[in-house]
Amino acid sequence: MAYNAGFMCGFGLSGSVWTCDGVPLSVIAAAVGTPAYVYSAATIRDRIGAFSAGFASYPHAIHYGLKANSNLAVVRVVRAAGALVDANSGGEIDVALRAGYAPGDIILTGVGKTPAEIDQAVALGVKAINAESAGELDRIAAVARARQTVARVALRVNPDVVADSHPHISTGLSTHKFGVPIREARAIARQAGARAELAFVGLHVHVGSQMLGLEPLRQAANAVVGLARELRDDHVTMEHVDLGGGLGIAYDGEEVPSADQYAAALIEIVRPSGLTLVVEPGRAIVGAAGVLLTSVVDVKPQPGGKKWFVVLDAGMSELMRPALYGAYHRIVCVEPRAADPVVCDVVGPICESSDVFGVDRLLPLPTVGAVVAVLDAGAYGSAMASNYNRHPLPAEVMVDAGAWRVVRRRQTIDDQLACEE
Ligand SMILES: Cc1ncc(COP(=O)(O)O)c(C=O)c1O
């Protein structure tokens, strides 16, 4: 549905109403209902453009981390903007193919690849399978032998680096399940490099997500570039180093390195190796490109009368990050309200006490039916949504060039029950 031209890119206040690329969020909520995710195509393009510009001075490939948001329409915008993809499962490979990617555009990562996923990736001939263990390299080689082909593999290394992020999204410590310990990686890579069924194409590392500083990324990059140097001395050559994703976004106005600063830091470390620099940003591309629209279904005073509960029609089944990681998201009323600000706990409708979107938020007390937007919900929002409490998966809307369209219809109870007896 077309709206007005001359729009502002992304989400923001236009006068006193919140808009996405110029379209009032209240218009979308009225037409589509709530809960609904709304995405800004312009913001996705802008972010990919920023990464491309940052890395332009050095051979590189940007593989968008599909796990952040693999809605088909989002992935199509990502593809049209020139980024490749990093898939974390067979399902994400399927989405990438449907979005128009060729196998050579896809990297497969994943700490627990099933036999079917390995077979799918080998048969397709993806750009790289990031292997997580010596055993997995054996299994990939066996499939490649059976298919009489050569599988392109990289080795995921665990550099034992502190990510300085939430413990549940830190992945680079030796106690974490990801990759092979850096001390063992040289021998494992040498063996892989010598196998006829494997083409050893790179080293991979990903130490965490929502990182607000560059130091952990520098440490990880130094570790893999050092290992690549050692392997070159061992006559094991490769094409790229893949430094994963992890760059954070400003959920609460925090200072975050720019794409330029991020790229400059990594290029400085990788340049002497001459290897192509691969990155897998997810959140930094789609995080700020999406909001969750949700309606107020109840408002009630808390004991003592100083605070209010604002109960929404969306909760942890639609957006799990606050319940899972205590994550912070700004919450705004999409239309102006004359009421004085009061202190609110903004909560979901799910039967879990952790189903809370925001504690002690100052909001003009919303009335039942008012629509609020949970901001910066484009990454790990809809991707982690579930049917808990039999909530349908929410509708999703793409706004592009002043027009909007539903890119995933709201799930129905029939959709949910179609696979049940
Ligand atoms: C291997 C890998 N690559 C890329 C990403 C994307 O990370 P982010 O969204 O933090 O950029 C992740 C996220 O967990 C990951 O595990």
The ligand as a Tripos MOL2 file, in Angstrom:
@<TRIPOS>MOLECULE
LIG
   16    16     1     0     0
SMALL
NO_CHARGES

@<TRIPOS>ATOM
      1 C1         28.7390  -17.9470   13.5660 C.3       1 LIG1
      2 C2         27.9350  -16.7040   13.6590 C.ar      1 LIG1
      3 N1         28.0760  -15.7790   12.6970 N.ar      1 LIG1
      4 C3         27.3610  -14.6230   12.7170 C.ar      1 LIG1
      5 C4         26.4800  -14.3640   13.7420 C.ar      1 LIG1
      6 C5         25.7230  -13.0610   13.7380 C.3       1 LIG1
      7 O1         26.0900  -12.3460   14.8510 O.3       1 LIG1
      8 P1         25.5820  -10.8580   15.1030 P.3       1 LIG1
      9 O2         24.1210  -10.8510   14.9190 O.co2     1 LIG1
     10 O3         25.9950  -10.6000   16.4900 O.co2     1 LIG1
     11 O4         26.3030   -9.9820   14.1320 O.co2     1 LIG1
     12 C6         26.3250  -15.2890   14.7870 C.ar      1 LIG1
     13 C7         25.3950  -15.0150   15.8990 C.2       1 LIG1
     14 O5         25.2860  -15.7050   16.8460 O.2       1 LIG1
     15 C8         27.0710  -16.4990   14.7280 C.ar      1 LIG1
     16 O6         26.9410  -17.4210   15.6860 O.3       1 LIG1
@<TRIPOS>BOND
     1     1     2 1
     2     2     3 ar
     3     2    15 ar
     4     3     4 ar
     5     4     5 ar
     6     5     6 1
     7     5    12 ar
     8     6     7 1
     9     7     8 1
    10     8     9 2
    11     8    10 1
    12     8    11 1
    13    12    13 1
    14    12    15 ar
    15    13    14 2
    16    15    16 1
@<TRIPOS>SUBSTRUCTURE
     1 LIG1         1 GROUP 0 **** ****
